[in-house]
């Protein structure tokens, strides 16, 4: 019978996270990851400082998201707000590219180029420089706090914070002129939004890259759950050739007298895994396909005189062939299949469409907004006047004179507010709002033409480029 006075605490069902300390590894895949790390971080940190001469009236930063003026500059390309479909197209291409690479090579994005992976690799590199390789970091983690442990941890955290600060700083530089903003940040004159953004990105980089490494990939990122729909039996993923490695050294089967496989149970593949998994257990949600276990296993196979490839990129469809002693199919046969070809075609079509749209877009544009309060005004001489707001876009790097005219059936004429004649000067790289009046000849009151179609024309006096927009003229008897 239970003692009602027993107030003992029930056992906790929560298991604290055990930090993972990957071992240093050498090999082609590790070298490839270093190259991608240097290239991607170099692009991210240095791009805002690249200059690009667009003329005296435009910013000279090569890549700039100018939120104040609603522009996106990318080297010689300038995207206006009404051209956001270019950004949407690039996002579609990025999605299709992700589907393509995943269907061909599994989670190759996660293992090599994902920001979480890149910054985690950088943080682990700093950790290894300061605290030592895996065994030294394990000992430091398990020992009690003392002056040496506090010094090493504080040094590591300070470097991590500096990396996070550089990360947040680089991000805000994409939204303003980098040299000017850097000076304002140092002198305390930058906008509070800049400081807030840097603080948030510094904190998230510090926490995600330093303390929540594999947890972001497992719990926060949705891609591990989505990737299954992108993969099939021909997708090349990192796997363990169980038919060659088993039974492994030290197993009960080997102790019972069965011939040992190639796996010597050295745990090298586990010790180098940044996710802390054992690839020999088969495909797992946690695996990011970084291929470091391949480098580790190949090194052991060479040292023990066994053939490489016990852990390798492989396709499920080749398993029966390899079990029967045949060579796997060529890599190109796995990559060039209907699914990947379809993704490639779709990706290419979207890219071609964006390039085509980029080259055919005009350098001058016009939109027309009729003013309907009032719909029309009857002048003292009997003429009827309608009012319109013309938005003239000059995408050139210098001011241009635009001549405004119209074509209609009622003998209509156009007058521009505040302008002598019909020529208006539009500043460089500007959408200029101009009020225009469309007037019938004096004494005419075309009641029979309550709505009359006509066309505005605008001509660049320098280049001769033209743009037009159709609109309607409201006459006597017209209703709002």
C-alpha angles and dihedrals in degrees: 000000000000116000106239089206091062105113098170115146114252116242115275117247092202119100116200117231115265109216117239118228108191117207121238112263135186129208146095096292092049089049090050090053090051091052092049090047093053093044097046096043090044090054092046097047100037105037096082089058096056112107126216123186110227097160136276096297100049134067116267097214110116096217115028135155098203100194094173092059094028097239135132114206121194110173104288094354122090120190119201124203093258089053095061088124086083089062091045089051092052090051090051089051090050090052093048090047090052090050090049096051093043094051090049103037108010119233093354090140091055093048100047117014110021110118090232090056095043096049092042090054089051092049092048089050090054090046091052093048092052104034103024134243126320101292093046091049091048092052091047091050093051099043123090121261115276136152094278094050091047091050094050094045094046091049091050094047092049091053090047090052091050090052090049091049091051089049094053091042093053091050096055090047088068090065100050140022101295101218093045093046092046090055091047092049092052094045094045095245099113122113115271089241089064092053092045093050092049091049093051094047092045091053095045093047090048094049100037096044097037109034111010100043107137092020091069090054095045104039110014103039116076095199097087088062095044097046094074089071090054096051134072138171092287095055112115109234135162108271145158120246095228093176089062102036102044137126088038126208115285095018122136090249092058091046088053090057105266117141111266119244126224094273109096091187093240092150091224091132091053096044094056096044112112089204094051096234133133109239089199088074090069133248113346136183090238095059111105094186093241090149095218088128088060091057092046095048095044090054091053093045091054092049092051095044096248126131118268122244102066084131111029147130105290143155126237090228090065096055097092091047092052094044088056091051100258125130118256119256118270116278093242091062090059094046099042102062133123096272096051092041090053092051091047092051093048092047091050093048092052091047093048090049092052093048091047092049090047093056097044098046112113125243092223126045138173137201125190126210116184115218106231101183095105103011091213140346125224110219126216092257092053097258120133123230130199123190126220137178111223118199107201117194119204109188094179124106094241135049115276133198112234120198113210122205139149143214122215145142100245100063089259122181131195130225124189119218113243093002129108107227122345101299119102126185111229115199120238118284093357141130100223121199114218126179112222132188122208112200135186121224114281116275096019121119106175099198089163089062103058089159120026124180120227138157132236116217127195122189127193103230091207104047102017092235113154138202132180141190129193121228141159133251118217117217137186114316093024117143125216 
